[in-house]
């Protein structure tokens, strides 16, 4: 029988209902897993065992009832860039060391209302900038499949936690691939919803026009369940959309008959690892065998997505991160006699290298004289990419391709080469620019490391990509593969190639 | 056109940027109450403090008031406008950017291309309005010895910026423009317009232009805290630039601060490197759509504006143009006037008292009519006492003075001081007889037909009665006694 920490939320709920176990028991089991693994994995920056157990006790009687809320008693990890009242929220940055927000993010409020047991705050790249979680000021998270490798980023902490049974579900955020890429690297399901589908209120902004909170889970059904809890219009976020949220889980399909899938040609070009390519092509064949009509489609501007992203995102970041200046919250230098010194020392001490790099790039891109050449041109590329997707969706119900060019890379492998690191997001960034939903679902192992299939949908049509991912998942064994217990940093486990 | 020392007559060119605090209950982007004078940092929340993760939500009421202003100024209202971030670091700005509306390419502000008309000399002056946009206010720094503190209560208070074309030609015009703009916005119920609470602030750009020549280099003048200081600051700056040009010096483009005490403008010590605000569209807000239905709903609810009211005072109430202009100079004055004439139906008389003695008192006190204790029913009571001959005009001035100070009704003051006019014929006749007996010379003159002497005798009666005698009756009684026509 599967151990409690490895059960899906759906399975856990069924056991609660049958009275076979209780939230307190499940939460204790998860904390035992955390105790056993965290020293190696470092998925969390903060856990509150007492609070979690107290909350679990509160739901103990309720979970057997038919009208129990959807996440009653389910252990959930929350990425550390999502505000939790009274709990540290550092965004993996020294500049927010010790900062405890006075309010809960809307998604956290919705989690609590749905009965979720929030275990703690999970590690991430500083201010969600990076692709490996190595940019966390508090040390990297390791990939549960191979501790010598990164879990991906920036939601490396919550994703590793879900993959390693340190949480049943998790909330991540995705600005350029930060949910989907680690989900692919860690062999779990991760979704970036449509921009506007989930409230950003309480998500510490990196790039406001791109950021989106999404679910991380060990099954598509679980991802659907969590999405349904957090999705929907929030008056506190003007960019959240007033679009009806369907009961995703009730409609999940196992057949793909009649579904038209577009295979993005540009996503299979130079730079894609042969093993990853083969796994993704196999996955597409599986979809075909499930009834999908698969055809190639071209998104010629997709290759400009990464450069455009690295203008728009840093530009917004340079403004969003201006508030970390040592005046009314967060780190303040102990050594400043005047205002300018206060600002510059606080920021020099508080921010890491990648954050500084992006603030400088963004400041430059918005400066007068460069604004047209960089920022406005990037916005035009963005419009172009959005239109190409729209055109593609005239012919297809969903688009498919790889999530990442490679499987999980080694710690330290790319830290000194930002451009190589940025390329890790080449297939995920276009969706953020277009505001579209995308899901990563496990589709194989290459050299013992997970590979993800990316399914991209129309705006606000998360249902279709959940259906495709679910049908694929149910037809394949990949989602049942768990990382080897206590996977050591092994030289023997080959590089992805 | 003031002549320079060299005799070249330069034209003064002034443009104003007026910041108006909107009368909303809550702030621009959050639900915090807008409150003047609350203890520091008690009117704040994660949004106006710019805490990580917080997001702005636009206050629709502030847009209503912006649209109202646009309608009152005859502006073109943009069906879609955009908010921008103005990026700069300062401790009173918690996000280190201000949410504002920037005019850039295809991003117009809320409203453009309006005009404000007001009476000037014998005609009307027209000043172009370049733009009206919405933005959030900053907090306030409080300096105490050795350190600086910040109060974020004002942070996020809704502000509207009204920018004129460079159409003003003198410091006096600038003051008049501001007076009329403030009245307009008060009538439109957009703002309280109280300068001392900072709800109506203004910066000015001033340059001199040689006849027929291009615009000269302009300076920006800040820190003008009252309408009077605007006029004085601009007059000083106009003179300073004129003298510089006369000496053959260039005017330097810079920001200058008005020093109220020294009555000069001085160049700000801040580094004069050009600020690059790195404006870009605010991604946390969706574009602002103002559809025609919304505009029409606001238009139909628009209160009567000063121009219409002025016309009504002239055409319906029969007031002179000049009086009507003064009575509509502030909303408070017009409201007071109308409340008074509802109780005392002689508008010309009520108007005279308001723009005469009462305005003089308010001017000297530096206050507005709704900031002194007198109420319209009190003034109406006083006017009725004069009108029915119960008190003399001279006593009335004395009574009014106390009413303005204390807010007590006229009747009570009259009683207390014994200022009621004496209109009893028997009483007055005995005083008249006394005066005639005491002044045989002038009495003889009257008998001899010298009419001027009547006035002297009336004066003596008034003196004896401490101004309380009914002058008309006294006049008649003297003539009767002395057999004069």
Contacts between the chains, C-beta under 8 A, distances in Angstrom:
chain1	res1	chain2	res2	distance
A	82	B	53	7.5
A	83	B	52	6.9
A	83	B	53	4.5
A	89	B	52	7.1
A	89	B	53	7.8
A	91	B	52	7.4
A	96	B	52	7.1
A	99	B	52	7.5
A	101	B	46	7.4
A	101	B	51	6.6
A	101	B	52	6.9
A	101	B	53	6.8
A	102	B	46	6.4
A	102	B	51	7.3
A	103	B	46	5.4
A	103	B	51	7.8
A	103	B	54	8.0
A	105	B	53	6.1
A	200	B	53	7.9
A	200	B	55	6.4
A	201	B	53	6.9
A	201	B	54	7.3
A	201	B	55	5.2
A	202	B	53	4.3
A	202	B	54	7.6
A	203	B	53	5.7
A	204	B	52	4.3
A	204	B	53	4.7
A	205	B	52	7.6
A	205	B	53	7.0
A	205	B	284	7.7
A	207	B	283	7.8
A	208	B	283	3.8
A	208	B	284	5.2
A	209	B	283	3.9
A	235	B	57	6.7
A	236	B	55	6.2
A	236	B	57	6.3
A	237	B	55	5.3
A	237	B	57	7.9
A	238	B	55	6.8
A	238	B	56	7.1
A	238	B	57	5.5
A	238	B	58	6.7
A	238	B	284	6.6
A	238	B	285	5.2
A	238	B	286	5.4
A	239	B	55	7.9
A	239	B	283	7.5
A	239	B	284	6.6
A	239	B	285	7.7
A	239	B	286	6.2
A	315	B	280	6.5
A	316	B	280	7.8
A	316	B	283	5.9
A	318	B	87	7.8
A	318	B	278	7.6
A	319	B	85	5.4
A	319	B	87	5.4
A	319	B	97	5.4
A	319	B	278	7.3
A	319	B	280	7.2
A	322	B	87	6.4
A	322	B	89	6.7
A	322	B	95	6.7
A	322	B	96	3.5
A	322	B	97	6.0
A	323	B	50	5.0
A	323	B	52	7.3
A	323	B	94	6.4
A	323	B	95	4.9
A	323	B	96	5.5
A	325	B	89	6.5
A	325	B	96	6.0
A	327	B	91	5.0
A	327	B	94	7.3
A	327	B	150	7.1
A	328	B	49	6.7
A	328	B	94	6.1
A	328	B	150	7.1
A	328	B	152	7.5
A	329	B	49	8.0
A	329	B	51	6.6
A	329	B	52	7.9
A	339	B	91	7.0
A	343	B	89	5.9
A	363	B	278	6.9
A	366	B	87	7.5
A	366	B	278	3.9
A	366	B	279	7.9
A	366	B	280	5.6
A	367	B	276	5.7
A	367	B	278	6.1
A	368	B	276	5.1
A	368	B	278	7.6
A	371	B	278	7.7
A	371	B	280	7.6
A	375	B	280	6.4
